[in-house]
Amino acid sequence: SMQPPPTGLAFSTEDVGTASAIRGGFLLIFGPFLVPKFQQLVGTSRMIIFASCCSVFFAFIPDIARMPSTLQWPLVTLVMIGMAGIGNAQFIGTVLSVNESAPRDQLGAINGVGQSAAALARTLAPLVGAELFSWSMESNFNFPFDIHLTFLLSVGVAIAD
């Protein structure tokens, strides 16, 4: 978002903070209120599948930079809201699936392994993502190895979840 056009939005640190605040605010709405209602309505498995399918739209995040400037903030806002809802639904759905399927006497160990794996992924993802993004910016490859590569990889991980 801080990259200059045509590959970025040339956001200031304040703009990045505003976008993050939008996402954070909606995380507070989705987590305790909307995701549980959605899970009760469709069930845990369908909620995870639906959220994974919706994550495909995140592959087109780099294309926001190519949109007219009047559309960029509304699109960034929609993306932040979508990331909050989809991420919450996937994470809560995964935790519920583990809790519903694991034997009660092994639930603590299974949750510990799961949380450790999530922590490892959250540690390595920025490193791998930044390296891939940098490589794709420096390379002159066409889609999907252009600036979309990091986002496509993220969508793949979200679907594999």
VMD Tcl script that builds the backbone (N, CA, C; Angstrom):
set m [mol new atoms 483]
animate dup $m
set s [atomselect $m all]
$s set {name element resname resid chain x y z} {
  {N N SER 1 A 0.811 -1.199 0.000}
  {CA C SER 1 A 0.000 0.000 0.000}
  {C C SER 1 A 0.854 1.261 0.000}
  {N N MET 2 A 2.085 1.167 0.441}
  {CA C MET 2 A 2.941 2.350 0.472}
  {C C MET 2 A 3.770 2.496 -0.810}
  {N N GLN 3 A 3.767 1.473 -1.659}
  {CA C GLN 3 A 4.492 1.550 -2.928}
  {C C GLN 3 A 3.863 2.625 -3.805}
  {N N PRO 4 A 4.663 3.300 -4.621}
  {CA C PRO 4 A 4.080 4.288 -5.541}
  {C C PRO 4 A 3.316 3.596 -6.674}
  {N N PRO 5 A 2.384 4.315 -7.297}
  {CA C PRO 5 A 1.676 3.745 -8.449}
  {C C PRO 5 A 2.678 3.373 -9.531}
  {N N PRO 6 A 2.456 2.430 -10.390}
  {CA C PRO 6 A 1.203 1.714 -10.607}
  {C C PRO 6 A 1.044 0.441 -9.777}
  {N N THR 7 A 2.047 0.089 -8.983}
  {CA C THR 7 A 1.943 -1.162 -8.224}
  {C C THR 7 A 1.443 -0.953 -6.805}
  {N N GLY 8 A 1.324 0.276 -6.359}
  {CA C GLY 8 A 0.883 0.542 -5.003}
  {C C GLY 8 A -0.050 1.732 -4.944}
  {N N LEU 9 A -0.485 2.057 -3.752}
  {CA C LEU 9 A -1.442 3.134 -3.546}
  {C C LEU 9 A -0.798 4.415 -3.040}
  {N N ALA 10 A 0.502 4.380 -2.793}
  {CA C ALA 10 A 1.246 5.529 -2.270}
  {C C ALA 10 A 0.634 6.036 -0.971}
  {N N PHE 11 A 0.234 5.119 -0.099}
  {CA C PHE 11 A -0.364 5.492 1.182}
  {C C PHE 11 A 0.699 6.030 2.121}
  {N N SER 12 A 0.309 6.975 2.916}
  {CA C SER 12 A 1.166 7.456 3.996}
  {C C SER 12 A 1.019 6.493 5.174}
  {N N THR 13 A 1.849 6.668 6.184}
  {CA C THR 13 A 1.704 5.817 7.369}
  {C C THR 13 A 0.352 6.044 8.030}
  {N N GLU 14 A -0.172 7.259 7.948}
  {CA C GLU 14 A -1.499 7.545 8.505}
  {C C GLU 14 A -2.583 6.787 7.741}
  {N N ASP 15 A -2.448 6.719 6.411}
  {CA C ASP 15 A -3.416 5.977 5.596}
  {C C ASP 15 A -3.394 4.493 5.930}
  {N N VAL 16 A -2.189 3.938 6.086}
  {CA C VAL 16 A -2.061 2.529 6.459}
  {C C VAL 16 A -2.697 2.295 7.831}
  {N N GLY 17 A -2.459 3.220 8.750}
  {CA C GLY 17 A -3.060 3.122 10.075}
  {C C GLY 17 A -4.578 3.189 10.024}
  {N N THR 18 A -5.113 4.047 9.180}
  {CA C THR 18 A -6.566 4.150 9.027}
  {C C THR 18 A -7.146 2.850 8.481}
  {N N ALA 19 A -6.509 2.294 7.452}
  {CA C ALA 19 A -6.982 1.026 6.890}
  {C C ALA 19 A -6.919 -0.087 7.936}
  {N N SER 20 A -5.842 -0.121 8.712}
  {CA C SER 20 A -5.719 -1.134 9.770}
  {C C SER 20 A -6.770 -0.930 10.859}
  {N N ALA 21 A -7.071 0.321 11.172}
  {CA C ALA 21 A -8.096 0.612 12.178}
  {C C ALA 21 A -9.474 0.178 11.702}
  {N N ILE 22 A -9.737 0.347 10.412}
  {CA C ILE 22 A -11.004 -0.123 9.848}
  {C C ILE 22 A -11.124 -1.629 10.029}
  {N N ARG 23 A -10.061 -2.332 9.676}
  {CA C ARG 23 A -10.063 -3.787 9.835}
  {C C ARG 23 A -10.224 -4.177 11.301}
  {N N GLY 24 A -9.476 -3.533 12.177}
  {CA C GLY 24 A -9.554 -3.842 13.606}
  {C C GLY 24 A -10.942 -3.604 14.169}
  {N N GLY 25 A -11.566 -2.510 13.758}
  {CA C GLY 25 A -12.917 -2.226 14.227}
  {C C GLY 25 A -13.907 -3.295 13.805}
  {N N PHE 26 A -13.788 -3.734 12.567}
  {CA C PHE 26 A -14.699 -4.766 12.096}
  {C C PHE 26 A -14.377 -6.140 12.686}
  {N N LEU 27 A -13.107 -6.377 13.048}
  {CA C LEU 27 A -12.778 -7.617 13.765}
  {C C LEU 27 A -13.566 -7.694 15.070}
  {N N LEU 28 A -13.700 -6.547 15.731}
  {CA C LEU 28 A -14.441 -6.500 16.992}
  {C C LEU 28 A -15.939 -6.732 16.799}
  {N N ILE 29 A -16.423 -6.472 15.608}
  {CA C ILE 29 A -17.842 -6.720 15.313}
  {C C ILE 29 A -18.051 -8.160 14.845}
  {N N PHE 30 A -17.208 -8.621 13.929}
  {CA C PHE 30 A -17.379 -9.957 13.364}
  {C C PHE 30 A -17.169 -11.058 14.397}
  {N N GLY 31 A -16.070 -10.971 15.159}
  {CA C GLY 31 A -15.718 -12.048 16.095}
  {C C GLY 31 A -16.799 -12.397 17.089}
  {N N PRO 32 A -17.231 -11.471 17.902}
  {CA C PRO 32 A -18.207 -11.833 18.933}
  {C C PRO 32 A -19.660 -11.834 18.468}
  {N N PHE 33 A -19.980 -11.150 17.371}
  {CA C PHE 33 A -21.388 -10.985 17.022}
  {C C PHE 33 A -21.811 -11.691 15.740}
  {N N LEU 34 A -21.142 -11.413 14.621}
  {CA C LEU 34 A -21.618 -11.899 13.331}
  {C C LEU 34 A -21.195 -13.329 13.009}
  {N N VAL 35 A -19.945 -13.665 13.264}
  {CA C VAL 35 A -19.468 -15.010 12.933}
  {C C VAL 35 A -20.223 -16.093 13.721}
  {N N PRO 36 A -20.462 -15.926 15.024}
  {CA C PRO 36 A -21.239 -16.955 15.730}
  {C C PRO 36 A -22.652 -17.131 15.166}
  {N N LYS 37 A -23.284 -16.036 14.770}
  {CA C LYS 37 A -24.626 -16.133 14.167}
  {C C LYS 37 A -24.558 -16.862 12.832}
  {N N PHE 38 A -23.543 -16.542 12.042}
  {CA C PHE 38 A -23.376 -17.200 10.747}
  {C C PHE 38 A -23.091 -18.684 10.938}
  {N N GLN 39 A -22.288 -19.030 11.924}
  {CA C GLN 39 A -21.972 -20.430 12.199}
  {C C GLN 39 A -23.217 -21.190 12.621}
  {N N GLN 40 A -24.061 -20.582 13.432}
  {CA C GLN 40 A -25.310 -21.230 13.839}
  {C C GLN 40 A -26.239 -21.412 12.648}
  {N N LEU 41 A -26.213 -20.480 11.722}
  {CA C LEU 41 A -27.095 -20.525 10.561}
  {C C LEU 41 A -26.688 -21.602 9.555}
  {N N VAL 42 A -25.390 -21.691 9.239}
  {CA C VAL 42 A -24.949 -22.599 8.180}
  {C C VAL 42 A -24.145 -23.797 8.679}
  {N N GLY 43 A -23.635 -23.754 9.899}
  {CA C GLY 43 A -22.797 -24.829 10.417}
  {C C GLY 43 A -21.320 -24.524 10.227}
  {N N THR 44 A -20.513 -25.218 10.989}
  {CA C THR 44 A -19.075 -24.941 11.001}
  {C C THR 44 A -18.408 -25.257 9.668}
  {N N SER 45 A -18.665 -26.434 9.117}
  {CA C SER 45 A -17.994 -26.829 7.870}
  {C C SER 45 A -18.360 -25.914 6.719}
  {N N ARG 46 A -19.634 -25.597 6.587}
  {CA C ARG 46 A -20.051 -24.711 5.498}
  {C C ARG 46 A -19.496 -23.304 5.677}
  {N N MET 47 A -19.377 -22.860 6.919}
  {CA C MET 47 A -18.812 -21.541 7.168}
  {C C MET 47 A -17.351 -21.493 6.710}
  {N N ILE 48 A -16.583 -22.533 7.015}
  {CA C ILE 48 A -15.176 -22.584 6.598}
  {C C ILE 48 A -15.076 -22.622 5.079}
  {N N ILE 49 A -15.898 -23.440 4.432}
  {CA C ILE 49 A -15.871 -23.542 2.971}
  {C C ILE 49 A -16.249 -22.211 2.336}
  {N N PHE 50 A -17.290 -21.575 2.846}
  {CA C PHE 50 A -17.722 -20.287 2.311}
  {C C PHE 50 A -16.618 -19.239 2.458}
  {N N ALA 51 A -16.018 -19.166 3.629}
  {CA C ALA 51 A -14.953 -18.181 3.870}
  {C C ALA 51 A -13.751 -18.465 2.979}
  {N N SER 52 A -13.414 -19.728 2.796}
  {CA C SER 52 A -12.283 -20.074 1.927}
  {C C SER 52 A -12.558 -19.676 0.484}
  {N N CYS 53 A -13.774 -19.905 0.033}
  {CA C CYS 53 A -14.131 -19.507 -1.341}
  {C C CYS 53 A -14.089 -17.992 -1.504}
  {N N CYS 54 A -14.538 -17.272 -0.509}
  {CA C CYS 54 A -14.516 -15.804 -0.568}
  {C C CYS 54 A -13.099 -15.250 -0.577}
  {N N SER 55 A -12.166 -15.983 -0.020}
  {CA C SER 55 A -10.788 -15.482 0.037}
  {C C SER 55 A -10.160 -15.357 -1.346}
  {N N VAL 56 A -10.751 -15.973 -2.367}
  {CA C VAL 56 A -10.235 -15.874 -3.733}
  {C C VAL 56 A -10.190 -14.420 -4.189}
  {N N PHE 57 A -11.117 -13.616 -3.723}
  {CA C PHE 57 A -11.155 -12.217 -4.137}
  {C C PHE 57 A -9.911 -11.445 -3.704}
  {N N PHE 58 A -9.212 -11.913 -2.691}
  {CA C PHE 58 A -8.024 -11.215 -2.218}
  {C C PHE 58 A -6.873 -11.298 -3.208}
  {N N ALA 59 A -6.961 -12.197 -4.173}
  {CA C ALA 59 A -5.914 -12.273 -5.198}
  {C C ALA 59 A -5.884 -11.017 -6.054}
  {N N PHE 60 A -6.973 -10.263 -6.040}
  {CA C PHE 60 A -7.063 -9.075 -6.884}
  {C C PHE 60 A -6.767 -7.777 -6.130}
  {N N ILE 61 A -6.270 -7.891 -4.901}
  {CA C ILE 61 A -5.920 -6.699 -4.128}
  {C C ILE 61 A -4.929 -5.796 -4.880}
  {N N PRO 62 A -3.905 -6.345 -5.553}
  {CA C PRO 62 A -2.976 -5.445 -6.258}
  {C C PRO 62 A -3.652 -4.608 -7.342}
  {N N ASP 63 A -4.770 -5.068 -7.851}
  {CA C ASP 63 A -5.446 -4.340 -8.921}
  {C C ASP 63 A -6.125 -3.064 -8.436}
  {N N ILE 64 A -6.281 -2.907 -7.132}
  {CA C ILE 64 A -6.862 -1.671 -6.601}
  {C C ILE 64 A -6.000 -0.473 -6.999}
  {N N ALA 65 A -4.699 -0.678 -7.066}
  {CA C ALA 65 A -3.786 0.421 -7.422}
  {C C ALA 65 A -4.029 0.909 -8.846}
  {N N ARG 66 A -4.614 0.094 -9.673}
  {CA C ARG 66 A -4.872 0.473 -11.067}
  {C C ARG 66 A -6.239 1.134 -11.249}
  {N N MET 67 A -7.013 1.161 -10.192}
  {CA C MET 67 A -8.355 1.754 -10.245}
  {C C MET 67 A -8.257 3.278 -10.143}
  {N N PRO 68 A -9.304 3.973 -10.592}
  {CA C PRO 68 A -9.315 5.428 -10.393}
  {C C PRO 68 A -9.201 5.771 -8.910}
  {N N SER 69 A -8.544 6.870 -8.610}
  {CA C SER 69 A -8.284 7.214 -7.214}
  {C C SER 69 A -9.567 7.384 -6.400}
  {N N THR 70 A -10.660 7.742 -7.049}
  {CA C THR 70 A -11.928 7.898 -6.321}
  {C C THR 70 A -12.487 6.565 -5.840}
  {N N LEU 71 A -12.058 5.473 -6.450}
  {CA C LEU 71 A -12.528 4.144 -6.044}
  {C C LEU 71 A -11.601 3.446 -5.068}
  {N N GLN 72 A -10.382 3.947 -4.923}
  {CA C GLN 72 A -9.386 3.217 -4.140}
  {C C GLN 72 A -9.768 3.095 -2.668}
  {N N TRP 73 A -10.133 4.179 -2.007}
  {CA C TRP 73 A -10.473 4.078 -0.586}
  {C C TRP 73 A -11.714 3.222 -0.344}
  {N N PRO 74 A -12.791 3.382 -1.153}
  {CA C PRO 74 A -13.925 2.463 -0.948}
  {C C PRO 74 A -13.542 0.993 -1.126}
  {N N LEU 75 A -12.678 0.702 -2.105}
  {CA C LEU 75 A -12.243 -0.681 -2.309}
  {C C LEU 75 A -11.355 -1.166 -1.171}
  {N N VAL 76 A -10.458 -0.307 -0.705}
  {CA C VAL 76 A -9.604 -0.674 0.437}
  {C C VAL 76 A -10.486 -0.953 1.657}
  {N N THR 77 A -11.496 -0.133 1.866}
  {CA C THR 77 A -12.415 -0.344 2.991}
  {C C THR 77 A -13.133 -1.683 2.858}
  {N N LEU 78 A -13.623 -1.998 1.655}
  {CA C LEU 78 A -14.281 -3.300 1.444}
  {C C LEU 78 A -13.325 -4.461 1.680}
  {N N VAL 79 A -12.086 -4.305 1.235}
  {CA C VAL 79 A -11.089 -5.359 1.450}
  {C C VAL 79 A -10.822 -5.540 2.944}
  {N N MET 80 A -10.678 -4.454 3.672}
  {CA C MET 80 A -10.427 -4.545 5.121}
  {C C MET 80 A -11.602 -5.200 5.847}
  {N N ILE 81 A -12.810 -4.836 5.465}
  {CA C ILE 81 A -13.997 -5.463 6.057}
  {C C ILE 81 A -14.033 -6.945 5.692}
  {N N GLY 82 A -13.748 -7.248 4.430}
  {CA C GLY 82 A -13.731 -8.648 3.993}
  {C C GLY 82 A -12.664 -9.462 4.700}
  {N N MET 83 A -11.486 -8.876 4.869}
  {CA C MET 83 A -10.409 -9.587 5.572}
  {C C MET 83 A -10.803 -9.875 7.013}
  {N N ALA 84 A -11.471 -8.915 7.640}
  {CA C ALA 84 A -11.898 -9.124 9.024}
  {C C ALA 84 A -12.921 -10.244 9.105}
  {N N GLY 85 A -13.909 -10.220 8.247}
  {CA C GLY 85 A -14.960 -11.237 8.291}
  {C C GLY 85 A -14.485 -12.612 7.869}
  {N N ILE 86 A -13.781 -12.669 6.767}
  {CA C ILE 86 A -13.327 -13.958 6.247}
  {C C ILE 86 A -12.281 -14.569 7.162}
  {N N GLY 87 A -11.332 -13.768 7.609}
  {CA C GLY 87 A -10.301 -14.277 8.519}
  {C C GLY 87 A -10.896 -14.783 9.825}
  {N N ASN 88 A -11.843 -14.026 10.367}
  {CA C ASN 88 A -12.504 -14.443 11.598}
  {C C ASN 88 A -13.275 -15.740 11.403}
  {N N ALA 89 A -14.014 -15.826 10.310}
  {CA C ALA 89 A -14.800 -17.033 10.044}
  {C C ALA 89 A -13.897 -18.253 9.872}
  {N N GLN 90 A -12.785 -18.086 9.172}
  {CA C GLN 90 A -11.874 -19.215 8.979}
  {C C GLN 90 A -11.223 -19.634 10.290}
  {N N PHE 91 A -10.735 -18.673 11.056}
  {CA C PHE 91 A -10.048 -19.013 12.294}
  {C C PHE 91 A -11.015 -19.623 13.305}
  {N N ILE 92 A -12.141 -18.980 13.531}
  {CA C ILE 92 A -13.124 -19.504 14.487}
  {C C ILE 92 A -13.647 -20.851 14.028}
  {N N GLY 93 A -13.899 -20.979 12.724}
  {CA C GLY 93 A -14.371 -22.258 12.197}
  {C C GLY 93 A -13.369 -23.381 12.384}
  {N N THR 94 A -12.095 -23.083 12.172}
  {CA C THR 94 A -11.057 -24.093 12.357}
  {C C THR 94 A -10.963 -24.525 13.815}
  {N N VAL 95 A -10.982 -23.554 14.722}
  {CA C VAL 95 A -10.922 -23.880 16.149}
  {C C VAL 95 A -12.145 -24.700 16.573}
  {N N LEU 96 A -13.325 -24.317 16.079}
  {CA C LEU 96 A -14.538 -25.081 16.406}
  {C C LEU 96 A -14.465 -26.505 15.857}
  {N N SER 97 A -13.945 -26.651 14.641}
  {CA C SER 97 A -13.813 -27.993 14.047}
  {C C SER 97 A -12.903 -28.883 14.874}
  {N N VAL 98 A -11.792 -28.314 15.312}
  {CA C VAL 98 A -10.872 -29.083 16.154}
  {C C VAL 98 A -11.566 -29.468 17.458}
  {N N ASN 99 A -12.234 -28.509 18.074}
  {CA C ASN 99 A -12.903 -28.788 19.355}
  {C C ASN 99 A -14.034 -29.795 19.215}
  {N N GLU 100 A -14.716 -29.793 18.070}
  {CA C GLU 100 A -15.824 -30.715 17.859}
  {C C GLU 100 A -15.358 -32.122 17.500}
  {N N SER 101 A -14.147 -32.243 16.961}
  {CA C SER 101 A -13.720 -33.553 16.465}
  {C C SER 101 A -12.647 -34.230 17.313}
  {N N ALA 102 A -11.978 -33.502 18.156}
  {CA C ALA 102 A -10.875 -34.078 18.935}
  {C C ALA 102 A -11.412 -34.815 20.154}
  {N N PRO 103 A -10.757 -35.920 20.517}
  {CA C PRO 103 A -11.136 -36.598 21.764}
  {C C PRO 103 A -10.898 -35.666 22.956}
  {N N ARG 104 A -11.805 -35.665 23.894}
  {CA C ARG 104 A -11.757 -34.735 25.027}
  {C C ARG 104 A -10.473 -34.867 25.843}
  {N N ASP 105 A -9.959 -36.072 25.977}
  {CA C ASP 105 A -8.750 -36.241 26.790}
  {C C ASP 105 A -7.479 -35.756 26.073}
  {N N GLN 106 A -7.564 -35.501 24.780}
  {CA C GLN 106 A -6.407 -35.020 24.021}
  {C C GLN 106 A -6.597 -33.593 23.500}
  {N N LEU 107 A -7.690 -32.965 23.872}
  {CA C LEU 107 A -8.040 -31.655 23.331}
  {C C LEU 107 A -6.978 -30.589 23.639}
  {N N GLY 108 A -6.439 -30.586 24.843}
  {CA C GLY 108 A -5.420 -29.606 25.205}
  {C C GLY 108 A -4.162 -29.741 24.363}
  {N N ALA 109 A -3.707 -30.973 24.176}
  {CA C ALA 109 A -2.505 -31.207 23.369}
  {C C ALA 109 A -2.743 -30.831 21.912}
  {N N ILE 110 A -3.900 -31.189 21.396}
  {CA C ILE 110 A -4.211 -30.876 19.994}
  {C C ILE 110 A -4.310 -29.371 19.793}
  {N N ASN 111 A -4.978 -28.679 20.720}
  {CA C ASN 111 A -5.055 -27.223 20.617}
  {C C ASN 111 A -3.678 -26.584 20.743}
  {N N GLY 112 A -2.827 -27.124 21.586}
  {CA C GLY 112 A -1.468 -26.602 21.733}
  {C C GLY 112 A -0.668 -26.738 20.452}
  {N N VAL 113 A -0.766 -27.895 19.804}
  {CA C VAL 113 A -0.069 -28.102 18.537}
  {C C VAL 113 A -0.630 -27.160 17.475}
  {N N GLY 114 A -1.946 -27.033 17.450}
  {CA C GLY 114 A -2.577 -26.139 16.473}
  {C C GLY 114 A -2.166 -24.692 16.659}
  {N N GLN 115 A -2.152 -24.229 17.887}
  {CA C GLN 115 A -1.762 -22.849 18.159}
  {C C GLN 115 A -0.272 -22.634 17.881}
  {N N SER 116 A 0.537 -23.641 18.136}
  {CA C SER 116 A 1.965 -23.538 17.813}
  {C C SER 116 A 2.179 -23.463 16.303}
  {N N ALA 117 A 1.432 -24.260 15.559}
  {CA C ALA 117 A 1.524 -24.216 14.094}
  {C C ALA 117 A 1.067 -22.856 13.569}
  {N N ALA 118 A 0.000 -22.323 14.155}
  {CA C ALA 118 A -0.484 -20.993 13.746}
  {C C ALA 118 A 0.555 -19.923 14.056}
  {N N ALA 119 A 1.189 -20.015 15.207}
  {CA C ALA 119 A 2.223 -19.041 15.578}
  {C C ALA 119 A 3.417 -19.130 14.630}
  {N N LEU 120 A 3.805 -20.342 14.267}
  {CA C LEU 120 A 4.908 -20.514 13.325}
  {C C LEU 120 A 4.552 -19.918 11.964}
  {N N ALA 121 A 3.322 -20.169 11.515}
  {CA C ALA 121 A 2.888 -19.616 10.230}
  {C C ALA 121 A 2.864 -18.090 10.274}
  {N N ARG 122 A 2.399 -17.523 11.372}
  {CA C ARG 122 A 2.356 -16.059 11.486}
  {C C ARG 122 A 3.748 -15.463 11.628}
  {N N THR 123 A 4.698 -16.255 12.034}
  {CA C THR 123 A 6.076 -15.790 12.116}
  {C C THR 123 A 6.749 -15.837 10.747}
  {N N LEU 124 A 6.536 -16.919 10.022}
  {CA C LEU 124 A 7.209 -17.101 8.742}
  {C C LEU 124 A 6.522 -16.377 7.589}
  {N N ALA 125 A 5.213 -16.189 7.665}
  {CA C ALA 125 A 4.467 -15.600 6.553}
  {C C ALA 125 A 4.973 -14.217 6.146}
  {N N PRO 126 A 5.225 -13.302 7.081}
  {CA C PRO 126 A 5.734 -11.997 6.635}
  {C C PRO 126 A 7.095 -12.089 5.942}
  {N N LEU 127 A 7.954 -12.974 6.424}
  {CA C LEU 127 A 9.271 -13.137 5.800}
  {C C LEU 127 A 9.126 -13.668 4.376}
  {N N VAL 128 A 8.378 -14.756 4.238}
  {CA C VAL 128 A 8.190 -15.368 2.923}
  {C C VAL 128 A 7.422 -14.422 2.002}
  {N N GLY 129 A 6.363 -13.800 2.535}
  {CA C GLY 129 A 5.565 -12.887 1.724}
  {C C GLY 129 A 6.366 -11.696 1.241}
  {N N ALA 130 A 7.181 -11.115 2.111}
  {CA C ALA 130 A 7.985 -9.954 1.724}
  {C C ALA 130 A 9.020 -10.333 0.669}
  {N N GLU 131 A 9.640 -11.491 0.848}
  {CA C GLU 131 A 10.632 -11.936 -0.141}
  {C C GLU 131 A 9.979 -12.194 -1.497}
  {N N LEU 132 A 8.836 -12.879 -1.497}
  {CA C LEU 132 A 8.136 -13.147 -2.754}
  {C C LEU 132 A 7.669 -11.857 -3.418}
  {N N PHE 133 A 7.148 -10.938 -2.604}
  {CA C PHE 133 A 6.672 -9.675 -3.163}
  {C C PHE 133 A 7.834 -8.896 -3.765}
  {N N SER 134 A 8.945 -8.850 -3.059}
  {CA C SER 134 A 10.123 -8.152 -3.569}
  {C C SER 134 A 10.604 -8.780 -4.871}
  {N N TRP 135 A 10.673 -10.097 -4.896}
  {CA C TRP 135 A 11.115 -10.803 -6.099}
  {C C TRP 135 A 10.162 -10.531 -7.254}
  {N N SER 136 A 8.857 -10.570 -6.991}
  {CA C SER 136 A 7.892 -10.364 -8.065}
  {C C SER 136 A 7.905 -8.920 -8.563}
  {N N MET 137 A 8.259 -7.965 -7.694}
  {CA C MET 137 A 8.362 -6.569 -8.118}
  {C C MET 137 A 9.583 -6.353 -9.006}
  {N N GLU 138 A 10.671 -7.053 -8.685}
  {CA C GLU 138 A 11.909 -6.881 -9.449}
  {C C GLU 138 A 11.889 -7.643 -10.759}
  {N N SER 139 A 11.115 -8.713 -10.813}
  {CA C SER 139 A 11.041 -9.530 -12.025}
  {C C SER 139 A 10.030 -8.911 -12.985}
  {N N ASN 140 A 10.210 -9.187 -14.221}
  {CA C ASN 140 A 9.269 -8.684 -15.227}
  {C C ASN 140 A 8.416 -9.817 -15.779}
  {N N PHE 141 A 7.960 -10.685 -14.894}
  {CA C PHE 141 A 7.137 -11.796 -15.319}
  {C C PHE 141 A 5.685 -11.361 -15.459}
  {N N ASN 142 A 4.945 -12.144 -16.211}
  {CA C ASN 142 A 3.511 -11.904 -16.374}
  {C C ASN 142 A 2.736 -12.618 -15.278}
  {N N PHE 143 A 1.439 -12.335 -15.235}
  {CA C PHE 143 A 0.548 -13.006 -14.296}
  {C C PHE 143 A 0.712 -14.512 -14.458}
  {N N PRO 144 A 0.799 -15.291 -13.422}
  {CA C PRO 144 A 0.589 -15.057 -12.007}
  {C C PRO 144 A 1.881 -14.749 -11.231}
  {N N PHE 145 A 3.000 -14.614 -11.930}
  {CA C PHE 145 A 4.266 -14.398 -11.234}
  {C C PHE 145 A 4.620 -12.923 -11.091}
  {N N ASP 146 A 3.679 -12.057 -11.380}
  {CA C ASP 146 A 3.905 -10.627 -11.188}
  {C C ASP 146 A 3.545 -10.263 -9.749}
  {N N ILE 147 A 3.078 -9.052 -9.521}
  {CA C ILE 147 A 2.775 -8.614 -8.157}
  {C C ILE 147 A 1.640 -9.402 -7.513}
  {N N HIS 148 A 0.938 -10.217 -8.291}
  {CA C HIS 148 A -0.156 -11.036 -7.750}
  {C C HIS 148 A 0.341 -12.277 -7.012}
  {N N LEU 149 A 1.604 -12.648 -7.207}
  {CA C LEU 149 A 2.109 -13.926 -6.682}
  {C C LEU 149 A 1.910 -14.080 -5.182}
  {N N THR 150 A 2.301 -13.089 -4.405}
  {CA C THR 150 A 2.168 -13.178 -2.950}
  {C C THR 150 A 0.712 -13.318 -2.547}
  {N N PHE 151 A -0.165 -12.592 -3.220}
  {CA C PHE 151 A -1.583 -12.649 -2.887}
  {C C PHE 151 A -2.185 -13.994 -3.289}
  {N N LEU 152 A -1.776 -14.523 -4.436}
  {CA C LEU 152 A -2.250 -15.849 -4.853}
  {C C LEU 152 A -1.794 -16.927 -3.885}
  {N N LEU 153 A -0.570 -16.824 -3.398}
  {CA C LEU 153 A -0.067 -17.770 -2.411}
  {C C LEU 153 A -0.898 -17.686 -1.122}
  {N N SER 154 A -1.215 -16.466 -0.709}
  {CA C SER 154 A -2.041 -16.285 0.496}
  {C C SER 154 A -3.422 -16.895 0.301}
  {N N VAL 155 A -3.999 -16.719 -0.864}
  {CA C VAL 155 A -5.306 -17.324 -1.146}
  {C C VAL 155 A -5.183 -18.844 -1.116}
  {N N GLY 156 A -4.117 -19.369 -1.681}
  {CA C GLY 156 A -3.909 -20.823 -1.647}
  {C C GLY 156 A -3.819 -21.365 -0.237}
  {N N VAL 157 A -3.118 -20.652 0.623}
  {CA C VAL 157 A -3.026 -21.070 2.027}
  {C C VAL 157 A -4.381 -20.984 2.703}
  {N N ALA 158 A -5.136 -19.929 2.400}
  {CA C ALA 158 A -6.465 -19.773 2.999}
  {C C ALA 158 A -7.404 -20.889 2.560}
  {N N ILE 159 A -7.334 -21.268 1.296}
  {CA C ILE 159 A -8.187 -22.351 0.807}
  {C C ILE 159 A -7.747 -23.687 1.401}
  {N N ALA 160 A -6.440 -23.885 1.533}
  {CA C ALA 160 A -5.938 -25.130 2.099}
  {C C ALA 160 A -6.286 -25.283 3.572}
  {N N ASP 161 A -6.562 -24.150 4.247}
  {CA C ASP 161 A -6.932 -24.161 5.659}
  {C C ASP 161 A -8.152 -25.022 5.832}
}
mol reanalyze $m
mol bondsrecalc $m
mol representation Tube
mol addrep $m
